[in-house]
Amino acid sequence: MERNEIKEKVFEVAGKLFGQDTAEFLDKENLVDAFSMTSIDVLEFLLAIETEFDFEFDDEYLDETTLQDINVLLDYIEEQM
């Protein structure tokens, strides 16, 4: 799967969870801000990403930059595939 396909799936997951059209957010780098995620939203989103891409996040990987920079998240997902 190519990086742009992964990004589209990530935003698709976010759109389903938060009931928003993701087209306007595709250029956003910070997912937490783009979708106004609470801490509970972040956990639900990470679980949905794990399910969608069939992997588990390493706890050591999860920090404040994981969802604040879409490229960090995409890099991690690519590594897991």
N, C-alpha and C positions, 0 to 999 in steps of 0.2 A: 504494500500500500504506500502510495506516495504521500509526501508531507502535506500537500494541499488537501488531499482526501482525508487525512487524519484531522486536520484543522476543521474541515467541514463537519466531520462526525462529532468532534468535540463541541462545536457550536450547536449542532443538532441536538445533542444530549442536553446541553444547557437550555435550549429552547423548549424542549419537552418538559424539563423539570420546572422551569420558571414561567412557562406559558407565554413566551415572547417570540416574536418574529426575529430571527437572528441575523437577517440580512443587514440590518443597520449596525450590528456589532462586529462584523467580520474584520473590520480594520482596527479594532480595539486591541490593545496589548494586555491590559489589566482586566481579567475576567471578574474579579471580585467587585471592582467598581462598575464595570459594564452592566452586570446583572444585579447590582446592589445586594450581594450575597451577605447573609448573616453567617455566624460560625456554624450553625446547624445546616444552612444551605451549602456551605463548603463541604461539610462531611457527606451530605447526600450526593453532591456533585462528584466527589472523589469516588464514592462507592459506585455510582453510575458509570463513571469512566472505567473503573476496574472491570465491571460487568461487560461493558461494550467492547473493550479491547482484550478481555480475558487475561488479566494479570493482576497482581496485588502490588500496591505501592510499598516500597521499603520505608519504614518509619523514619529512618535517618534522612531520607530524601525530602520528606515533607517539612517545609519551613515557610517563612513568609513570602519567599520568591516563587514558590511553586505555581501559584495562580496569579501572581502580580505581573508575570511576564509570560505571555503565551508561548514564546519560544522555548522557555525552560521546560514547560509542560510538554510541548511537542517533542523536544529532544528526548525527554525521559520515555515517552510513549514509543518513539522510534527505537530506542535501545531495548525495550521490552519485547518488541515484535520480532 
